């Protein structure tokens, strides 16, 4: 299922929105039933899209625990800079 999700993610026109939602919903269910451990970690490393779903499921407890800190920080800095530029143009 993780491989299917990766293919759908890389070829967004290859499936309908409903098909994508169905796959994501099923994977969310499977992830919620999965036991933490080395096997799950291996699967999440192999499938970045699945890791993102897992991270979203656990965001309230762990934040972006599987995302590299530097990437998150750079995204936040870029968003702040874009908002600052937009505010200057508006003024």
PDB file of N, CA, C and O in Angstrom:
ATOM      1  N   UNK A   1       0.831  -1.193   0.000  1.00  0.00           N
ATOM      2  CA  UNK A   1       0.000   0.000   0.000  1.00  0.00           C
ATOM      3  C   UNK A   1       0.875   1.255   0.000  1.00  0.00           C
ATOM      4  O   UNK A   1       0.546   2.245  -0.654  1.00  0.00           O
ATOM      5  N   UNK A   2       1.984   1.211   0.731  1.00  0.00           N
ATOM      6  CA  UNK A   2       2.882   2.371   0.774  1.00  0.00           C
ATOM      7  C   UNK A   2       3.442   2.647  -0.612  1.00  0.00           C
ATOM      8  O   UNK A   2       3.558   3.804  -1.016  1.00  0.00           O
ATOM      9  N   UNK A   3       3.792   1.591  -1.345  1.00  0.00           N
ATOM     10  CA  UNK A   3       4.288   1.753  -2.716  1.00  0.00           C
ATOM     11  C   UNK A   3       3.241   2.367  -3.622  1.00  0.00           C
ATOM     12  O   UNK A   3       3.559   3.208  -4.463  1.00  0.00           O
ATOM     13  N   UNK A   4       2.000   1.954  -3.459  1.00  0.00           N
ATOM     14  CA  UNK A   4       0.909   2.530  -4.246  1.00  0.00           C
ATOM     15  C   UNK A   4       0.757   4.010  -3.939  1.00  0.00           C
ATOM     16  O   UNK A   4       0.586   4.816  -4.853  1.00  0.00           O
ATOM     17  N   UNK A   5       0.818   4.373  -2.677  1.00  0.00           N
ATOM     18  CA  UNK A   5       0.717   5.784  -2.299  1.00  0.00           C
ATOM     19  C   UNK A   5       1.857   6.589  -2.908  1.00  0.00           C
ATOM     20  O   UNK A   5       1.636   7.696  -3.398  1.00  0.00           O
ATOM     21  N   UNK A   6       3.067   6.053  -2.886  1.00  0.00           N
ATOM     22  CA  UNK A   6       4.212   6.750  -3.487  1.00  0.00           C
ATOM     23  C   UNK A   6       3.983   6.960  -4.985  1.00  0.00           C
ATOM     24  O   UNK A   6       4.267   8.036  -5.511  1.00  0.00           O
ATOM     25  N   UNK A   7       3.472   5.936  -5.672  1.00  0.00           N
ATOM     26  CA  UNK A   7       3.200   6.076  -7.116  1.00  0.00           C
ATOM     27  C   UNK A   7       2.119   7.120  -7.374  1.00  0.00           C
ATOM     28  O   UNK A   7       2.244   7.923  -8.299  1.00  0.00           O
ATOM     29  N   UNK A   8       1.068   7.117  -6.575  1.00  0.00           N
ATOM     30  CA  UNK A   8       0.006   8.110  -6.743  1.00  0.00           C
ATOM     31  C   UNK A   8       0.534   9.518  -6.494  1.00  0.00           C
ATOM     32  O   UNK A   8       0.147  10.466  -7.178  1.00  0.00           O
ATOM     33  N   UNK A   9       1.416   9.645  -5.515  1.00  0.00           N
ATOM     34  CA  UNK A   9       1.987  10.945  -5.181  1.00  0.00           C
ATOM     35  C   UNK A   9       2.886  11.450  -6.311  1.00  0.00           C
ATOM     36  O   UNK A   9       2.898  12.644  -6.608  1.00  0.00           O
ATOM     37  N   UNK A  10       3.631  10.552  -6.933  1.00  0.00           N
ATOM     38  CA  UNK A  10       4.552  10.958  -7.992  1.00  0.00           C
ATOM     39  C   UNK A  10       3.847  11.163  -9.334  1.00  0.00           C
ATOM     40  O   UNK A  10       4.390  11.827 -10.216  1.00  0.00           O
ATOM     41  N   UNK A  11       2.655  10.605  -9.498  1.00  0.00           N
ATOM     42  CA  UNK A  11       1.876  10.756 -10.724  1.00  0.00           C
ATOM     43  C   UNK A  11       0.473  11.206 -10.366  1.00  0.00           C
ATOM     44  O   UNK A  11      -0.468  10.414 -10.433  1.00  0.00           O
ATOM     45  N   UNK A  12       0.317  12.478  -9.982  1.00  0.00           N
ATOM     46  CA  UNK A  12      -0.978  12.940  -9.457  1.00  0.00           C
ATOM     47  C   UNK A  12      -2.143  12.793 -10.435  1.00  0.00           C
ATOM     48  O   UNK A  12      -3.296  12.751 -10.006  1.00  0.00           O
ATOM     49  N   UNK A  13      -1.871  12.715 -11.728  1.00  0.00           N
ATOM     50  CA  UNK A  13      -2.976  12.564 -12.683  1.00  0.00           C
ATOM     51  C   UNK A  13      -3.300  11.099 -12.941  1.00  0.00           C
ATOM     52  O   UNK A  13      -4.190  10.793 -13.736  1.00  0.00           O
ATOM     53  N   UNK A  14      -2.582  10.183 -12.272  1.00  0.00           N
ATOM     54  CA  UNK A  14      -2.785   8.753 -12.475  1.00  0.00           C
ATOM     55  C   UNK A  14      -3.979   8.180 -11.734  1.00  0.00           C
ATOM     56  O   UNK A  14      -4.356   7.032 -11.969  1.00  0.00           O
ATOM     57  N   UNK A  15      -4.576   8.953 -10.852  1.00  0.00           N
ATOM     58  CA  UNK A  15      -5.720   8.461 -10.078  1.00  0.00           C
ATOM     59  C   UNK A  15      -6.650   9.623  -9.769  1.00  0.00           C
ATOM     60  O   UNK A  15      -6.238  10.783  -9.764  1.00  0.00           O
ATOM     61  N   UNK A  16      -7.875   9.304  -9.518  1.00  0.00           N
ATOM     62  CA  UNK A  16      -8.836  10.340  -9.148  1.00  0.00           C
ATOM     63  C   UNK A  16      -8.606  10.759  -7.700  1.00  0.00           C
ATOM     64  O   UNK A  16      -7.927  10.063  -6.945  1.00  0.00           O
ATOM     65  N   UNK A  17      -9.165  11.876  -7.325  1.00  0.00           N
ATOM     66  CA  UNK A  17      -9.063  12.351  -5.942  1.00  0.00           C
ATOM     67  C   UNK A  17      -9.680  11.323  -4.986  1.00  0.00           C
ATOM     68  O   UNK A  17      -9.167  11.105  -3.889  1.00  0.00           O
ATOM     69  N   UNK A  18     -10.768  10.702  -5.404  1.00  0.00           N
ATOM     70  CA  UNK A  18     -11.433   9.705  -4.553  1.00  0.00           C
ATOM     71  C   UNK A  18     -10.533   8.484  -4.352  1.00  0.00           C
ATOM     72  O   UNK A  18     -10.458   7.944  -3.248  1.00  0.00           O
ATOM     73  N   UNK A  19      -9.855   8.048  -5.411  1.00  0.00           N
ATOM     74  CA  UNK A  19      -8.950   6.906  -5.280  1.00  0.00           C
ATOM     75  C   UNK A  19      -7.793   7.246  -4.338  1.00  0.00           C
ATOM     76  O   UNK A  19      -7.419   6.437  -3.489  1.00  0.00           O
ATOM     77  N   UNK A  20      -7.238   8.430  -4.490  1.00  0.00           N
ATOM     78  CA  UNK A  20      -6.141   8.857  -3.626  1.00  0.00           C
ATOM     79  C   UNK A  20      -6.600   8.910  -2.175  1.00  0.00           C
ATOM     80  O   UNK A  20      -5.895   8.438  -1.283  1.00  0.00           O
ATOM     81  N   UNK A  21      -7.791   9.487  -1.932  1.00  0.00           N
ATOM     82  CA  UNK A  21      -8.342   9.555  -0.575  1.00  0.00           C
ATOM     83  C   UNK A  21      -8.545   8.169   0.010  1.00  0.00           C
ATOM     84  O   UNK A  21      -8.253   7.938   1.184  1.00  0.00           O
ATOM     85  N   UNK A  22      -9.047   7.239  -0.807  1.00  0.00           N
ATOM     86  CA  UNK A  22      -9.283   5.868  -0.323  1.00  0.00           C
ATOM     87  C   UNK A  22      -7.978   5.207   0.106  1.00  0.00           C
ATOM     88  O   UNK A  22      -7.920   4.557   1.150  1.00  0.00           O
ATOM     89  N   UNK A  23      -6.937   5.372  -0.697  1.00  0.00           N
ATOM     90  CA  UNK A  23      -5.641   4.785  -0.347  1.00  0.00           C
ATOM     91  C   UNK A  23      -5.107   5.439   0.925  1.00  0.00           C
ATOM     92  O   UNK A  23      -4.635   4.747   1.828  1.00  0.00           O
ATOM     93  N   UNK A  24      -5.179   6.763   1.001  1.00  0.00           N
ATOM     94  CA  UNK A  24      -4.689   7.480   2.185  1.00  0.00           C
ATOM     95  C   UNK A  24      -5.489   7.081   3.428  1.00  0.00           C
ATOM     96  O   UNK A  24      -4.916   6.914   4.505  1.00  0.00           O
ATOM     97  N   UNK A  25      -6.794   6.930   3.288  1.00  0.00           N
ATOM     98  CA  UNK A  25      -7.641   6.540   4.421  1.00  0.00           C
ATOM     99  C   UNK A  25      -7.274   5.140   4.917  1.00  0.00           C
ATOM    100  O   UNK A  25      -7.168   4.909   6.122  1.00  0.00           O
ATOM    101  N   UNK A  26      -7.082   4.216   3.986  1.00  0.00           N
ATOM    102  CA  UNK A  26      -6.699   2.858   4.366  1.00  0.00           C
ATOM    103  C   UNK A  26      -5.330   2.855   5.053  1.00  0.00           C
ATOM    104  O   UNK A  26      -5.139   2.180   6.064  1.00  0.00           O
ATOM    105  N   UNK A  27      -4.393   3.602   4.506  1.00  0.00           N
ATOM    106  CA  UNK A  27      -3.069   3.662   5.127  1.00  0.00           C
ATOM    107  C   UNK A  27      -3.121   4.324   6.499  1.00  0.00           C
ATOM    108  O   UNK A  27      -2.393   3.919   7.406  1.00  0.00           O
ATOM    109  N   UNK A  28      -3.962   5.325   6.661  1.00  0.00           N
ATOM    110  CA  UNK A  28      -4.130   5.927   7.989  1.00  0.00           C
ATOM    111  C   UNK A  28      -4.626   4.884   8.989  1.00  0.00           C
ATOM    112  O   UNK A  28      -4.154   4.836  10.125  1.00  0.00           O
ATOM    113  N   UNK A  29      -5.564   4.062   8.571  1.00  0.00           N
ATOM    114  CA  UNK A  29      -6.073   3.005   9.446  1.00  0.00           C
ATOM    115  C   UNK A  29      -4.968   2.003   9.786  1.00  0.00           C
ATOM    116  O   UNK A  29      -4.796   1.623  10.944  1.00  0.00           O
ATOM    117  N   UNK A  30      -4.221   1.581   8.756  1.00  0.00           N
ATOM    118  CA  UNK A  30      -3.136   0.627   8.996  1.00  0.00           C
ATOM    119  C   UNK A  30      -2.064   1.223   9.904  1.00  0.00           C
ATOM    120  O   UNK A  30      -1.540   0.536  10.781  1.00  0.00           O
ATOM    121  N   UNK A  31      -1.739   2.491   9.698  1.00  0.00           N
ATOM    122  CA  UNK A  31      -0.742   3.147  10.547  1.00  0.00           C
ATOM    123  C   UNK A  31      -1.210   3.256  11.994  1.00  0.00           C
ATOM    124  O   UNK A  31      -0.416   3.111  12.924  1.00  0.00           O
ATOM    125  N   UNK A  32      -2.493   3.511  12.176  1.00  0.00           N
ATOM    126  CA  UNK A  32      -3.000   3.642  13.542  1.00  0.00           C
ATOM    127  C   UNK A  32      -2.964   2.307  14.279  1.00  0.00           C
ATOM    128  O   UNK A  32      -2.945   2.276  15.510  1.00  0.00           O
ATOM    129  N   UNK A  33      -2.955   1.206  13.535  1.00  0.00           N
ATOM    130  CA  UNK A  33      -2.905  -0.128  14.129  1.00  0.00           C
ATOM    131  C   UNK A  33      -1.481  -0.675  14.225  1.00  0.00           C
ATOM    132  O   UNK A  33      -1.252  -1.692  14.880  1.00  0.00           O
ATOM    133  N   UNK A  34      -0.526  -0.010  13.579  1.00  0.00           N
ATOM    134  CA  UNK A  34       0.851  -0.516  13.530  1.00  0.00           C
ATOM    135  C   UNK A  34       1.559  -0.325  14.869  1.00  0.00           C
ATOM    136  O   UNK A  34       1.421   0.706  15.526  1.00  0.00           O
ATOM    137  N   UNK A  35       2.306  -1.331  15.245  1.00  0.00           N
ATOM    138  CA  UNK A  35       3.096  -1.251  16.475  1.00  0.00           C
ATOM    139  C   UNK A  35       4.388  -0.497  16.188  1.00  0.00           C
ATOM    140  O   UNK A  35       5.047  -0.756  15.180  1.00  0.00           O
ATOM    141  N   UNK A  36       4.753   0.431  17.064  1.00  0.00           N
ATOM    142  CA  UNK A  36       6.022   1.126  16.871  1.00  0.00           C
ATOM    143  C   UNK A  36       7.184   0.141  16.943  1.00  0.00           C
ATOM    144  O   UNK A  36       7.098  -0.891  17.610  1.00  0.00           O
ATOM    145  N   UNK A  37       8.262   0.470  16.251  1.00  0.00           N
ATOM    146  CA  UNK A  37       9.431  -0.396  16.297  1.00  0.00           C
ATOM    147  C   UNK A  37      10.253  -0.298  15.037  1.00  0.00           C
ATOM    148  O   UNK A  37       9.986   0.528  14.165  1.00  0.00           O
ATOM    149  N   UNK A  38      11.250  -1.146  14.949  1.00  0.00           N
ATOM    150  CA  UNK A  38      12.202  -1.114  13.842  1.00  0.00           C
ATOM    151  C   UNK A  38      11.536  -1.360  12.486  1.00  0.00           C
ATOM    152  O   UNK A  38      11.885  -0.718  11.495  1.00  0.00           O
ATOM    153  N   UNK A  39      10.583  -2.285  12.445  1.00  0.00           N
ATOM    154  CA  UNK A  39       9.927  -2.583  11.166  1.00  0.00           C
ATOM    155  C   UNK A  39       9.150  -1.372  10.651  1.00  0.00           C
ATOM    156  O   UNK A  39       9.222  -1.043   9.467  1.00  0.00           O
ATOM    157  N   UNK A  40       8.415  -0.716  11.533  1.00  0.00           N
ATOM    158  CA  UNK A  40       7.671   0.478  11.129  1.00  0.00           C
ATOM    159  C   UNK A  40       8.636   1.580  10.711  1.00  0.00           C
ATOM    160  O   UNK A  40       8.400   2.257   9.710  1.00  0.00           O
ATOM    161  N   UNK A  41       9.709   1.769  11.454  1.00  0.00           N
ATOM    162  CA  UNK A  41      10.694   2.788  11.097  1.00  0.00           C
ATOM    163  C   UNK A  41      11.280   2.528   9.719  1.00  0.00           C
ATOM    164  O   UNK A  41      11.452   3.461   8.934  1.00  0.00           O
ATOM    165  N   UNK A  42      11.588   1.279   9.416  1.00  0.00           N
ATOM    166  CA  UNK A  42      12.129   0.927   8.098  1.00  0.00           C
ATOM    167  C   UNK A  42      11.140   1.278   6.995  1.00  0.00           C
ATOM    168  O   UNK A  42      11.527   1.816   5.958  1.00  0.00           O
ATOM    169  N   UNK A  43       9.887   0.979   7.212  1.00  0.00           N
ATOM    170  CA  UNK A  43       8.846   1.288   6.236  1.00  0.00           C
ATOM    171  C   UNK A  43       8.709   2.798   6.046  1.00  0.00           C
ATOM    172  O   UNK A  43       8.579   3.275   4.919  1.00  0.00           O
ATOM    173  N   UNK A  44       8.738   3.538   7.136  1.00  0.00           N
ATOM    174  CA  UNK A  44       8.589   4.992   7.053  1.00  0.00           C
ATOM    175  C   UNK A  44       9.784   5.648   6.366  1.00  0.00           C
ATOM    176  O   UNK A  44       9.623   6.638   5.654  1.00  0.00           O
ATOM    177  N   UNK A  45      10.965   5.108   6.573  1.00  0.00           N
ATOM    178  CA  UNK A  45      12.151   5.634   5.886  1.00  0.00           C
ATOM    179  C   UNK A  45      12.050   5.352   4.386  1.00  0.00           C
ATOM    180  O   UNK A  45      12.436   6.189   3.570  1.00  0.00           O
ATOM    181  N   UNK A  46      11.541   4.193   4.028  1.00  0.00           N
ATOM    182  CA  UNK A  46      11.429   3.798   2.623  1.00  0.00           C
ATOM    183  C   UNK A  46      10.330   4.559   1.884  1.00  0.00           C
ATOM    184  O   UNK A  46      10.372   4.668   0.658  1.00  0.00           O
ATOM    185  N   UNK A  47       9.363   5.077   2.606  1.00  0.00           N
ATOM    186  CA  UNK A  47       8.223   5.757   1.980  1.00  0.00           C
ATOM    187  C   UNK A  47       8.014   7.131   2.605  1.00  0.00           C
ATOM    188  O   UNK A  47       7.311   7.252   3.607  1.00  0.00           O
ATOM    189  N   UNK A  48       8.617   8.171   2.024  1.00  0.00           N
ATOM    190  CA  UNK A  48       8.461   9.520   2.579  1.00  0.00           C
ATOM    191  C   UNK A  48       7.003   9.979   2.670  1.00  0.00           C
ATOM    192  O   UNK A  48       6.636  10.687   3.608  1.00  0.00           O
ATOM    193  N   UNK A  49       6.188   9.589   1.721  1.00  0.00           N
ATOM    194  CA  UNK A  49       4.784   9.992   1.750  1.00  0.00           C
ATOM    195  C   UNK A  49       4.069   9.318   2.912  1.00  0.00           C
ATOM    196  O   UNK A  49       3.253   9.952   3.582  1.00  0.00           O
ATOM    197  N   UNK A  50       4.356   8.060   3.160  1.00  0.00           N
ATOM    198  CA  UNK A  50       3.774   7.355   4.300  1.00  0.00           C
ATOM    199  C   UNK A  50       4.272   7.968   5.608  1.00  0.00           C
ATOM    200  O   UNK A  50       3.510   8.106   6.565  1.00  0.00           O
ATOM    201  N   UNK A  51       5.548   8.334   5.642  1.00  0.00           N
ATOM    202  CA  UNK A  51       6.107   8.974   6.833  1.00  0.00           C
ATOM    203  C   UNK A  51       5.394  10.290   7.113  1.00  0.00           C
ATOM    204  O   UNK A  51       5.176  10.646   8.271  1.00  0.00           O
ATOM    205  N   UNK A  52       5.031  11.008   6.062  1.00  0.00           N
ATOM    206  CA  UNK A  52       4.296  12.261   6.238  1.00  0.00           C
ATOM    207  C   UNK A  52       2.911  12.005   6.824  1.00  0.00           C
ATOM    208  O   UNK A  52       2.464  12.747   7.699  1.00  0.00           O
ATOM    209  N   UNK A  53       2.230  10.971   6.353  1.00  0.00           N
ATOM    210  CA  UNK A  53       0.930  10.602   6.936  1.00  0.00           C
ATOM    211  C   UNK A  53       1.082  10.256   8.413  1.00  0.00           C
ATOM    212  O   UNK A  53       0.298  10.699   9.252  1.00  0.00           O
ATOM    213  N   UNK A  54       2.104   9.460   8.716  1.00  0.00           N
ATOM    214  CA  UNK A  54       2.357   9.053  10.100  1.00  0.00           C
ATOM    215  C   UNK A  54       2.622  10.281  10.976  1.00  0.00           C
ATOM    216  O   UNK A  54       2.098  10.395  12.084  1.00  0.00           O
ATOM    217  N   UNK A  55       3.430  11.180  10.467  1.00  0.00           N
ATOM    218  CA  UNK A  55       3.747  12.402  11.210  1.00  0.00           C
ATOM    219  C   UNK A  55       2.488  13.233  11.450  1.00  0.00           C
ATOM    220  O   UNK A  55       2.304  13.786  12.535  1.00  0.00           O
ATOM    221  N   UNK A  56       1.632  13.321  10.452  1.00  0.00           N
ATOM    222  CA  UNK A  56       0.382  14.064  10.602  1.00  0.00           C
ATOM    223  C   UNK A  56      -0.519  13.424  11.651  1.00  0.00           C
ATOM    224  O   UNK A  56      -1.183  14.128  12.412  1.00  0.00           O
ATOM    225  N   UNK A  57      -0.547  12.097  11.696  1.00  0.00           N
ATOM    226  CA  UNK A  57      -1.349  11.397  12.703  1.00  0.00           C
ATOM    227  C   UNK A  57      -0.884  11.710  14.116  1.00  0.00           C
ATOM    228  O   UNK A  57      -1.696  11.788  15.038  1.00  0.00           O
ATOM    229  N   UNK A  58       0.404  11.887  14.286  1.00  0.00           N
ATOM    230  CA  UNK A  58       0.989  12.051  15.618  1.00  0.00           C
ATOM    231  C   UNK A  58       1.452  13.477  15.889  1.00  0.00           C
ATOM    232  O   UNK A  58       2.215  13.708  16.827  1.00  0.00           O
ATOM    233  N   UNK A  59       1.014  14.416  15.100  1.00  0.00           N
ATOM    234  CA  UNK A  59       1.488  15.800  15.235  1.00  0.00           C
ATOM    235  C   UNK A  59       1.187  16.375  16.615  1.00  0.00           C
ATOM    236  O   UNK A  59       2.032  17.058  17.195  1.00  0.00           O
ATOM    237  N   UNK A  60       0.012  16.113  17.141  1.00  0.00           N
ATOM    238  CA  UNK A  60      -0.365  16.682  18.444  1.00  0.00           C
ATOM    239  C   UNK A  60       0.557  16.195  19.565  1.00  0.00           C
ATOM    240  O   UNK A  60       0.805  16.922  20.527  1.00  0.00           O
ATOM    241  N   UNK A  61       1.061  14.973  19.440  1.00  0.00           N
ATOM    242  CA  UNK A  61       1.925  14.433  20.481  1.00  0.00           C
ATOM    243  C   UNK A  61       3.403  14.704  20.221  1.00  0.00           C
ATOM    244  O   UNK A  61       4.168  14.903  21.165  1.00  0.00           O
ATOM    245  N   UNK A  62       3.815  14.715  18.955  1.00  0.00           N
ATOM    246  CA  UNK A  62       5.247  14.741  18.666  1.00  0.00           C
ATOM    247  C   UNK A  62       5.677  15.816  17.670  1.00  0.00           C
ATOM    248  O   UNK A  62       6.867  15.936  17.377  1.00  0.00           O
ATOM    249  N   UNK A  63       4.751  16.586  17.154  1.00  0.00           N
ATOM    250  CA  UNK A  63       5.137  17.596  16.162  1.00  0.00           C
ATOM    251  C   UNK A  63       5.685  16.941  14.909  1.00  0.00           C
ATOM    252  O   UNK A  63       5.275  15.842  14.535  1.00  0.00           O
ATOM    253  N   UNK A  64       6.599  17.618  14.276  1.00  0.00           N
ATOM    254  CA  UNK A  64       7.185  17.094  13.041  1.00  0.00           C
ATOM    255  C   UNK A  64       8.421  16.261  13.371  1.00  0.00           C
ATOM    256  O   UNK A  64       9.532  16.573  12.942  1.00  0.00           O
ATOM    257  N   UNK A  65       8.205  15.205  14.134  1.00  0.00           N
ATOM    258  CA  UNK A  65       9.307  14.415  14.675  1.00  0.00           C
ATOM    259  C   UNK A  65      10.106  13.659  13.623  1.00  0.00           C
ATOM    260  O   UNK A  65      11.250  13.291  13.887  1.00  0.00           O
ATOM    261  N   UNK A  66       9.559  13.417  12.465  1.00  0.00           N
ATOM    262  CA  UNK A  66      10.274  12.664  11.441  1.00  0.00           C
ATOM    263  C   UNK A  66      10.868  13.575  10.381  1.00  0.00           C
ATOM    264  O   UNK A  66      11.601  13.102   9.512  1.00  0.00           O
ATOM    265  N   UNK A  67      10.575  14.858  10.427  1.00  0.00           N
ATOM    266  CA  UNK A  67      11.101  15.795   9.444  1.00  0.00           C
ATOM    267  C   UNK A  67      12.412  16.378   9.938  1.00  0.00           C
ATOM    268  O   UNK A  67      12.555  16.695  11.119  1.00  0.00           O
ATOM    269  N   UNK A  68      13.371  16.519   9.030  1.00  0.00           N
ATOM    270  CA  UNK A  68      14.626  17.141   9.437  1.00  0.00           C
ATOM    271  C   UNK A  68      14.375  18.556   9.948  1.00  0.00           C
ATOM    272  O   UNK A  68      13.635  19.322   9.330  1.00  0.00           O
ATOM    273  N   UNK A  69      14.976  18.894  11.053  1.00  0.00           N
ATOM    274  CA  UNK A  69      14.782  20.197  11.676  1.00  0.00           C
ATOM    275  C   UNK A  69      15.184  21.330  10.742  1.00  0.00           C
ATOM    276  O   UNK A  69      14.492  22.345  10.672  1.00  0.00           O
ATOM    277  N   UNK A  70      16.282  21.173  10.030  1.00  0.00           N
ATOM    278  CA  UNK A  70      16.767  22.234   9.156  1.00  0.00           C
ATOM    279  C   UNK A  70      15.750  22.568   8.062  1.00  0.00           C
ATOM    280  O   UNK A  70      15.539  23.742   7.756  1.00  0.00           O
ATOM    281  N   UNK A  71      15.128  21.569   7.481  1.00  0.00           N
ATOM    282  CA  UNK A  71      14.139  21.808   6.431  1.00  0.00           C
ATOM    283  C   UNK A  71      12.936  22.571   6.994  1.00  0.00           C
ATOM    284  O   UNK A  71      12.428  23.491   6.354  1.00  0.00           O
ATOM    285  N   UNK A  72      12.487  22.193   8.180  1.00  0.00           N
ATOM    286  CA  UNK A  72      11.361  22.888   8.805  1.00  0.00           C
ATOM    287  C   UNK A  72      11.709  24.324   9.151  1.00  0.00           C
ATOM    288  O   UNK A  72      10.902  25.232   8.951  1.00  0.00           O
ATOM    289  N   UNK A  73      12.900  24.524   9.666  1.00  0.00           N
ATOM    290  CA  UNK A  73      13.345  25.875  10.007  1.00  0.00           C
ATOM    291  C   UNK A  73      13.451  26.737   8.759  1.00  0.00           C
ATOM    292  O   UNK A  73      13.008  27.886   8.762  1.00  0.00           O
ATOM    293  N   UNK A  74      14.029  26.200   7.697  1.00  0.00           N
ATOM    294  CA  UNK A  74      14.149  26.961   6.449  1.00  0.00           C
ATOM    295  C   UNK A  74      12.785  27.310   5.873  1.00  0.00           C
ATOM    296  O   UNK A  74      12.599  28.408   5.350  1.00  0.00           O
ATOM    297  N   UNK A  75      11.840  26.400   5.961  1.00  0.00           N
ATOM    298  CA  UNK A  75      10.489  26.677   5.476  1.00  0.00           C
ATOM    299  C   UNK A  75       9.844  27.788   6.296  1.00  0.00           C
ATOM    300  O   UNK A  75       9.181  28.666   5.743  1.00  0.00           O
ATOM    301  N   UNK A  76      10.036  27.752   7.603  1.00  0.00           N
ATOM    302  CA  UNK A  76       9.473  28.790   8.461  1.00  0.00           C
ATOM    303  C   UNK A  76      10.105  30.147   8.168  1.00  0.00           C
ATOM    304  O   UNK A  76       9.404  31.157   8.112  1.00  0.00           O
ATOM    305  N   UNK A  77      11.414  30.177   7.983  1.00  0.00           N
ATOM    306  CA  UNK A  77      12.105  31.431   7.660  1.00  0.00           C
ATOM    307  C   UNK A  77      11.646  31.982   6.309  1.00  0.00           C
ATOM    308  O   UNK A  77      11.455  33.189   6.162  1.00  0.00           O
ATOM    309  N   UNK A  78      11.469  31.104   5.331  1.00  0.00           N
ATOM    310  CA  UNK A  78      11.009  31.538   4.014  1.00  0.00           C
ATOM    311  C   UNK A  78       9.584  32.090   4.093  1.00  0.00           C
ATOM    312  O   UNK A  78       9.268  33.093   3.452  1.00  0.00           O
ATOM    313  N   UNK A  79       8.731  31.440   4.876  1.00  0.00           N
ATOM    314  CA  UNK A  79       7.356  31.925   5.031  1.00  0.00           C
ATOM    315  C   UNK A  79       7.333  33.287   5.720  1.00  0.00           C
ATOM    316  O   UNK A  79       6.574  34.171   5.322  1.00  0.00           O
ATOM    317  N   UNK A  80       8.157  33.460   6.744  1.00  0.00           N
ATOM    318  CA  UNK A  80       8.225  34.746   7.447  1.00  0.00           C
ATOM    319  C   UNK A  80       8.699  35.843   6.505  1.00  0.00           C
ATOM    320  O   UNK A  80       8.149  36.944   6.510  1.00  0.00           O
ATOM    321  N   UNK A  81       9.714  35.553   5.698  1.00  0.00           N
ATOM    322  CA  UNK A  81      10.225  36.539   4.740  1.00  0.00           C
ATOM    323  C   UNK A  81       9.161  36.892   3.706  1.00  0.00           C
ATOM    324  O   UNK A  81       9.013  38.059   3.345  1.00  0.00           O
ATOM    325  N   UNK A  82       8.424  35.901   3.230  1.00  0.00           N
ATOM    326  CA  UNK A  82       7.369  36.166   2.238  1.00  0.00           C
ATOM    327  C   UNK A  82       6.263  37.025   2.840  1.00  0.00           C
ATOM    328  O   UNK A  82       5.750  37.924   2.174  1.00  0.00           O
ATOM    329  N   UNK A  83       5.892  36.764   4.079  1.00  0.00           N
ATOM    330  CA  UNK A  83       4.863  37.571   4.742  1.00  0.00           C
ATOM    331  C   UNK A  83       5.349  39.005   4.963  1.00  0.00           C
ATOM    332  O   UNK A  83       4.574  39.953   4.828  1.00  0.00           O
ATOM    333  N   UNK A  84       6.608  39.160   5.296  1.00  0.00           N
ATOM    334  CA  UNK A  84       7.179  40.490   5.487  1.00  0.00           C
ATOM    335  C   UNK A  84       7.169  41.261   4.172  1.00  0.00           C
ATOM    336  O   UNK A  84       6.795  42.433   4.146  1.00  0.00           O
ATOM    337  N   UNK A  85       7.575  40.619   3.087  1.00  0.00           N
ATOM    338  CA  UNK A  85       7.553  41.263   1.758  1.00  0.00           C
ATOM    339  C   UNK A  85       6.137  41.658   1.372  1.00  0.00           C
ATOM    340  O   UNK A  85       5.911  42.751   0.851  1.00  0.00           O
ATOM    341  N   UNK A  86       5.179  40.763   1.628  1.00  0.00           N
ATOM    342  CA  UNK A  86       3.785  41.053   1.264  1.00  0.00           C
ATOM    343  C   UNK A  86       3.260  42.236   2.091  1.00  0.00           C
ATOM    344  O   UNK A  86       2.523  43.073   1.570  1.00  0.00           O
ATOM    345  N   UNK A  87       3.626  42.306   3.347  1.00  0.00           N
ATOM    346  CA  UNK A  87       3.177  43.408   4.195  1.00  0.00           C
ATOM    347  C   UNK A  87       3.763  44.730   3.721  1.00  0.00           C
ATOM    348  O   UNK A  87       3.085  45.756   3.755  1.00  0.00           O
ATOM    349  N   UNK A  88       5.013  44.714   3.280  1.00  0.00           N
ATOM    350  CA  UNK A  88       5.655  45.949   2.773  1.00  0.00           C
ATOM    351  C   UNK A  88       4.986  46.438   1.502  1.00  0.00           C
ATOM    352  O   UNK A  88       4.790  47.640   1.320  1.00  0.00           O
ATOM    353  N   UNK A  89       4.632  45.497   0.610  1.00  0.00           N
ATOM    354  CA  UNK A  89       3.964  45.883  -0.640  1.00  0.00           C
ATOM    355  C   UNK A  89       2.595  46.466  -0.386  1.00  0.00           C
ATOM    356  O   UNK A  89       2.143  47.354  -1.109  1.00  0.00           O
ATOM    357  N   UNK A  90       1.931  45.964   0.650  1.00  0.00           N
ATOM    358  CA  UNK A  90       0.585  46.407   0.983  1.00  0.00           C
ATOM    359  C   UNK A  90       0.604  47.806   1.588  1.00  0.00           C
ATOM    360  O   UNK A  90      -0.345  48.570   1.407  1.00  0.00           O
ATOM    361  N   UNK A  91       1.662  48.147   2.296  1.00  0.00           N
ATOM    362  CA  UNK A  91       1.750  49.423   3.004  1.00  0.00           C
ATOM    363  C   UNK A  91       2.059  50.593   2.118  1.00  0.00           C
ATOM    364  O   UNK A  91       2.159  51.722   2.598  1.00  0.00           O
TER     365      UNK A  91
END
